[in-house]
Amino acid sequence: MRIFTKKQNLNNIFLRLLKTYPYSKEAIINELVDDGFSRDEVEKVVDSYNIDWNEQAVRAAELYSKVFKTSYSEVIDQLKFAGFTTDEATYGADNCKADWNENATRTAIKYAKLHPFTRESMVKRLEHDGFTHDQALYAVDHIEER
């Protein structure tokens, strides 16, 4: 049985967390501090690795876009809430290869199943969710095709 030092354990946990979920720097630091490590030792370990936090933001944006079918602005908001900086969040949304028209259409379908909407009210609802006017129009024009 191999015994790890506290620092080796911290390193192993950090790397395992990075592989399993696209954390922001702040979120992974908080996670490890919550696990009982000191903020200073966690920050030293995190900073000792050359992590591309923009790439982490892209991975997180892809996840949010695929799972929740959110708009570009909602993805940015979610990333910022998850601890990414505004620049990282914007980079993530810009580079996640999401199909925002498809996301708007899937969101419209979800809403249509819950409540009858007029074309105009659906467009407004989608715009309220952060989709652009053009994305909302695309969605209402293609909702019947699904």
C-alpha positions, 0 to 999 in steps of 0.5 A, spaced: 500 500 500 502 506 497 502 512 502 501 519 500 504 525 503 499 531 504 502 535 498 502 528 494 494 527 496 493 534 494 496 534 487 492 527 486 486 530 488 487 536 484 488 532 477 483 528 478 478 533 479 480 537 473 479 530 469 472 529 471 469 536 470 471 543 467 472 547 473 474 554 473 481 556 477 477 559 483 472 553 483 477 548 484 481 552 489 474 553 493 473 545 492 480 543 495 479 548 501 472 545 502 476 538 503 480 541 508 486 544 505 489 551 506 488 556 501 495 557 501 497 550 499 492 549 494 494 556 490 501 553 490 499 547 487 494 550 482 499 555 480 504 550 479 501 547 473 500 550 467 493 550 466 489 553 460 483 556 464 480 559 457 480 551 455 477 549 461 472 555 460 471 552 453 469 545 456 464 548 461 461 552 455 460 546 451 457 542 457 452 548 459 450 548 451 449 541 450 446 539 456 442 545 458 441 548 451 442 555 453 443 562 449 450 565 448 449 570 454 446 565 459 453 560 457 457 566 459 453 568 465 453 560 468 461 560 467 461 567 471 457 564 476 462 558 476 468 562 477 471 564 471 473 571 469 469 575 464 474 574 459 475 566 460 467 566 460 467 570 453 472 566 450 469 559 452 462 561 449 466 564 443 469 557 442 465 552 444 462 551 437 455 551 440 449 551 435 445 557 438 440 556 433 439 549 435 439 551 442 434 556 441 429 551 437 430 546 443 428 551 448 422 553 444 420 546 443 421 545 451 417 551 452 411 549 447 410 543 451 409 547 457 404 552 455 401 555 448 405 561 445 404 565 440 409 566 435 410 573 438 410 571 445 415 565 443 420 570 440 420 575 446 420 569 451 427 566 447 430 573 447 428 574 455 433 567 455 438 571 452 437 568 445 438 574 439 432 576 435 435 572 429 436 566 433 429 566 436 426 567 429 430 561 427 427 557 432 420 559 431 420 558 424 423 551 425 419 549 431 414 545 427 420 541 423 421 537 430 
